Amino acid sequence: MTSGGAGGTSGDRRLWLWPWLAVIAIGLVNLFVNATSGILEARSDGHTINTAIPFILEATSYILWIGLAPLIGLAIRRVPPRGGHYARFALFHAVMTVVISLIHVGGMVLLRNLWFGAMGVRYDFFGDGVLLGFVYEWRKDVLSYALVAATYWAFERFAVSPPIIPQDASRIELREGNTTVFLAARDILYVESAGNYVAFHTQQREHLVRGTLAAWEARLGGQGFVRVHRSRLVNRARIGALKPRASGDVDITLDDDRVITGSRRYREAFATSP
């Protein structure tokens, strides 16, 4: 889709533009506060300081973070804090902090050397050793990475366009990243929550889209889908058999022989034949 609608490409671009603009604005405030704080602290200690230097130090770091922000946004989109995958999430982003910090420190030092060199000022970032200098910066970069990642995640999590269902209800439109998929309601076996995503299960594959199960329940209720678990909806037309458990829960056998669990809490809602 290429229209400017909620599910279109331009809508997706807005989800990338707004968090980037937020990072730019937050970074500018941070640049000004840190630079002026450095100037005031130096003067309070009785030191004479070129007021341009703190701003140059902060600006070179700021420029790199603005350039790296979309990469961090892509990382949090690819590996979000999804339920059940927190170990993978933590490991992936721990590695990403090192990669981002290497780029940030390397680019920042290069810009500072060029800038200060043009001013005739000597700059030696690694005076205490390369490893110590990097570790010192990496500790701060972890916090900056987390802030940028949280900004992108929050915009995408809370500014997600609602799922679209054509008025004739003949097809259900799903957005998987940059791909639009159309499914007939009869082809969907069940739908379940997966952290910040909703998974649509068909006989062929699983389709993972951003959204909430509650939102999809409201849209699919009129098409024969019923909640059978706090994290699962089932297409009643695809139920083959129900087998109660001693606990009160129910084993639901679908018409492709797949078995899923229904909670006793929702048993009355789906126990009656369609």
C-alpha positions as CSV (number, residue, x, y, z in Angstrom):
1,M,0.0,0.0,0.0
2,T,1.3,3.5,-0.8
3,S,-1.5,5.7,0.3
4,G,-1.3,8.0,3.2
5,G,-3.9,6.0,5.2
6,A,-3.3,4.6,8.6
7,G,-2.1,1.3,7.2
8,G,-0.1,2.8,4.3
9,T,3.6,3.4,3.7
10,S,3.4,7.1,4.7
11,G,1.7,6.1,8.0
12,D,4.6,3.7,8.6
13,R,7.1,6.5,7.8
14,R,5.4,8.8,10.4
15,L,6.1,6.1,13.0
16,W,9.8,6.5,12.2
17,L,9.8,10.3,11.8
18,W,8.2,11.3,15.1
19,P,10.5,9.3,17.4
20,W,13.5,10.6,15.5
21,L,12.2,14.2,15.9
22,A,11.7,13.5,19.6
23,V,15.3,12.2,19.9
24,I,16.5,15.4,18.2
25,A,14.6,17.6,20.6
26,I,15.6,15.7,23.7
27,G,19.2,15.7,22.5
28,L,19.2,19.5,22.0
29,V,18.0,20.1,25.5
30,N,20.7,17.6,26.8
31,L,23.4,19.4,24.7
32,F,22.5,22.8,26.1
33,V,22.2,21.6,29.7
34,N,25.5,19.7,29.7
35,A,27.5,22.4,27.9
36,T,26.3,25.2,30.1
37,S,26.8,23.1,33.2
38,G,30.4,22.5,32.2
39,I,30.9,26.2,31.7
40,L,29.4,27.1,35.1
41,E,31.3,24.4,36.9
42,A,34.6,25.6,35.4
43,R,34.0,29.2,36.4
44,S,32.9,28.2,39.9
45,D,36.3,26.4,40.2
46,G,38.0,29.6,39.1
47,H,39.1,28.2,35.7
48,T,39.2,30.2,32.5
49,I,37.4,28.3,29.7
50,N,36.7,28.9,26.1
51,T,32.9,28.7,26.1
52,A,32.9,27.2,22.6
53,I,34.7,24.0,23.8
54,P,31.9,22.5,25.9
55,F,29.4,23.1,23.1
56,I,31.8,21.4,20.6
57,L,32.2,18.4,22.9
58,E,28.5,18.0,23.3
59,A,27.6,18.8,19.7
60,T,30.0,16.1,18.3
61,S,28.4,13.5,20.5
62,Y,24.9,14.8,19.6
63,I,25.5,14.6,15.9
64,L,26.5,10.9,16.2
65,W,23.4,10.0,18.3
66,I,21.1,11.7,15.8
67,G,22.7,9.6,13.0
68,L,22.5,6.4,15.0
69,A,19.0,6.8,16.3
70,P,17.2,5.2,13.3
71,L,19.5,2.2,13.6
72,I,18.6,1.8,17.3
73,G,14.9,2.2,16.2
74,L,15.3,-0.6,13.7
75,A,17.0,-2.8,16.4
76,I,14.1,-2.3,18.9
77,R,11.6,-3.0,16.1
78,R,13.3,-6.2,15.1
79,V,13.8,-7.5,18.7
80,P,11.2,-5.8,20.9
81,P,10.6,-6.7,24.6
82,R,8.2,-9.5,23.6
83,G,6.8,-11.9,26.2
84,G,8.7,-15.1,26.6
85,H,11.8,-13.9,24.7
86,Y,13.4,-11.6,27.3
87,A,16.8,-13.5,27.3
88,R,17.1,-13.0,23.6
89,F,16.0,-9.4,23.9
90,A,18.6,-8.7,26.6
91,L,21.5,-10.4,24.8
92,F,20.7,-8.8,21.5
93,H,20.5,-5.3,22.8
94,A,23.6,-5.8,25.1
95,V,25.6,-6.6,22.0
96,M,24.0,-3.6,20.1
97,T,25.1,-1.2,22.9
98,V,28.7,-2.2,22.3
99,V,28.3,-1.9,18.5
100,I,26.6,1.5,18.8
101,S,29.1,2.7,21.3
102,L,32.1,1.8,19.1
103,I,30.5,3.8,16.2
104,H,29.6,6.7,18.5
105,V,33.0,7.0,20.2
106,G,35.0,6.5,17.0
107,G,32.9,9.1,15.1
108,M,32.8,11.5,18.0
109,V,36.6,11.4,18.4
110,L,37.1,11.9,14.6
111,L,34.8,14.9,14.6
112,R,36.5,16.4,17.6
113,N,40.0,16.0,16.2
114,L,38.9,17.6,13.0
115,W,37.1,20.5,14.7
116,F,39.7,21.2,17.3
117,G,42.5,20.8,14.7
118,A,40.9,23.5,12.6
119,M,40.9,25.7,15.8
120,G,44.6,24.9,16.5
121,V,43.6,23.1,19.7
122,R,45.1,19.7,20.7
123,Y,42.6,17.0,21.6
124,D,43.6,13.7,23.2
125,F,40.5,11.6,24.1
126,F,42.5,8.4,24.7
127,G,45.1,9.9,27.0
128,D,44.3,7.3,29.7
129,G,44.3,4.4,27.2
130,V,41.9,3.3,24.5
131,L,40.2,0.6,26.5
132,L,39.6,2.7,29.6
133,G,38.4,5.6,27.4
134,F,35.9,3.3,25.6
135,V,34.6,1.6,28.8
136,Y,34.1,5.1,30.3
137,E,32.0,6.2,27.3
138,W,30.2,2.8,26.9
139,R,28.7,3.1,30.4
140,K,27.1,6.4,29.4
141,D,26.2,5.1,26.0
142,V,24.2,2.3,27.5
143,L,21.8,4.8,29.1
144,S,21.6,6.9,25.9
145,Y,20.9,3.7,23.9
146,A,18.1,2.7,26.3
147,L,16.5,6.2,26.1
148,V,16.6,6.2,22.3
149,A,15.3,2.6,22.1
150,A,12.5,3.4,24.6
151,T,11.5,6.4,22.6
152,Y,11.1,4.4,19.3
153,W,9.4,1.5,21.1
154,A,6.9,3.9,22.9
155,F,6.0,5.6,19.6
156,E,5.5,2.3,17.8
157,R,3.7,0.7,20.8
158,F,1.2,3.4,21.5
159,A,0.8,5.0,18.0
160,V,0.1,1.8,16.2
161,S,-2.7,2.2,13.6
162,P,-5.7,0.1,14.5
163,P,-6.3,-3.1,12.4
164,I,-8.4,-2.6,9.3
165,I,-11.2,-4.8,8.3
166,P,-13.0,-4.1,5.0
167,Q,-16.7,-3.2,5.5
168,D,-17.9,-6.3,3.7
169,A,-15.8,-8.4,6.2
170,S,-14.8,-10.7,3.4
171,R,-11.1,-10.1,4.0
172,I,-9.0,-9.2,7.0
173,E,-6.1,-6.9,6.4
174,L,-2.9,-7.5,8.4
175,R,0.3,-5.4,8.4
176,E,3.4,-7.5,8.9
177,G,6.2,-4.9,9.0
178,N,6.1,-3.4,5.5
179,T,4.0,-6.1,4.0
180,T,0.2,-6.2,3.8
181,V,-1.5,-9.6,4.0
182,F,-5.2,-10.3,3.3
183,L,-6.8,-13.3,4.9
184,A,-10.3,-14.7,4.7
185,A,-11.8,-15.1,8.2
186,R,-12.5,-18.8,7.5
187,D,-8.8,-19.4,6.9
188,I,-7.8,-18.3,10.4
189,L,-7.8,-21.1,13.0
190,Y,-7.1,-19.0,16.1
191,V,-5.6,-15.7,17.2
192,E,-3.4,-15.2,20.2
193,S,-1.5,-12.5,22.1
194,A,2.3,-12.5,21.8
195,G,3.6,-9.6,23.9
196,N,3.1,-6.4,21.9
197,Y,2.0,-8.5,18.9
198,V,-1.0,-10.6,17.9
199,A,-0.4,-13.9,16.1
200,F,-2.8,-15.1,13.5
201,H,-2.6,-18.8,12.9
202,T,-3.6,-20.5,9.7
203,Q,-3.0,-24.0,8.5
204,Q,0.0,-22.7,6.4
205,R,1.8,-20.3,8.7
206,E,1.7,-17.7,11.5
207,H,1.2,-14.0,10.8
208,L,2.6,-11.7,13.4
209,V,1.2,-8.1,13.6
210,R,1.4,-5.3,16.2
211,G,-1.7,-4.7,18.2
212,T,-3.7,-6.0,21.2
213,L,-5.9,-9.0,21.4
214,A,-8.7,-6.9,22.9
215,A,-8.8,-4.7,19.8
216,W,-9.0,-7.7,17.5
217,E,-11.6,-9.4,19.7
218,A,-13.9,-6.4,19.2
219,R,-13.4,-6.6,15.4
220,L,-13.6,-10.3,15.0
221,G,-16.5,-11.1,17.3
222,G,-19.1,-10.7,14.6
223,Q,-17.2,-13.2,12.4
224,G,-17.4,-16.2,14.7
225,F,-14.3,-15.7,16.8
226,V,-14.7,-16.2,20.5
227,R,-12.3,-15.8,23.4
228,V,-11.3,-19.1,24.9
229,H,-8.4,-17.9,27.0
230,R,-7.1,-14.6,28.3
231,S,-4.5,-14.6,25.5
232,R,-6.4,-16.5,22.7
233,L,-9.4,-16.2,20.3
234,V,-10.7,-19.2,18.3
235,N,-12.6,-19.4,15.1
236,R,-15.7,-21.4,16.2
237,A,-16.2,-22.6,12.7
238,R,-12.8,-24.4,12.9
239,I,-13.5,-26.2,16.2
240,G,-13.7,-30.0,15.7
241,A,-14.1,-31.3,19.2
242,L,-14.1,-30.2,22.9
243,K,-12.6,-32.3,25.6
244,P,-13.1,-31.1,29.2
245,R,-10.2,-31.5,31.7
246,A,-10.6,-32.4,35.4
247,S,-9.4,-28.8,36.2
248,G,-12.3,-27.3,34.3
249,D,-10.1,-26.2,31.3
250,V,-10.9,-27.6,27.9
251,D,-8.8,-29.2,25.2
252,I,-10.0,-27.7,21.9
253,T,-9.3,-29.8,18.8
254,L,-9.4,-27.8,15.6
255,D,-10.3,-29.2,12.2
256,D,-6.7,-29.6,11.3
257,D,-6.1,-31.8,14.4
258,R,-4.3,-29.0,16.2
259,V,-5.1,-29.0,19.9
260,I,-5.1,-25.8,22.0
261,T,-6.3,-25.0,25.5
262,G,-9.4,-23.2,26.5
263,S,-9.6,-21.7,30.0
264,R,-12.5,-22.7,32.3
265,R,-13.0,-19.0,32.8
266,Y,-14.3,-18.6,29.3
267,R,-15.8,-22.1,29.0
268,E,-19.5,-20.9,28.8
269,A,-18.6,-18.6,26.0
270,F,-17.5,-21.3,23.5
271,A,-18.9,-24.5,24.8
272,T,-22.2,-24.0,22.9
273,S,-22.1,-25.1,19.3
274,P,-22.0,-22.2,16.7
